[in-house]
């Protein structure tokens, strides 16, 4: 239920543009990656779209 809840919240907050990916490597452990869209404002202050980013929580 916890992972499904996170996926639903990401879907609601980011209109389907974010995702949660869970991997179990052969060597053991678990890798969770959350990808969310982001924007970077140039030094002048105007906002422009930037590539999607990822937060890698690493091996746990």
Secondary structure, DSSP 8 states (H G I E B T S, - for coil): -HHHHHHHHHHHHHTT--EEEEE--TTSS-EEEEEE--EEE-TTS-EEE---EEEEEEE-
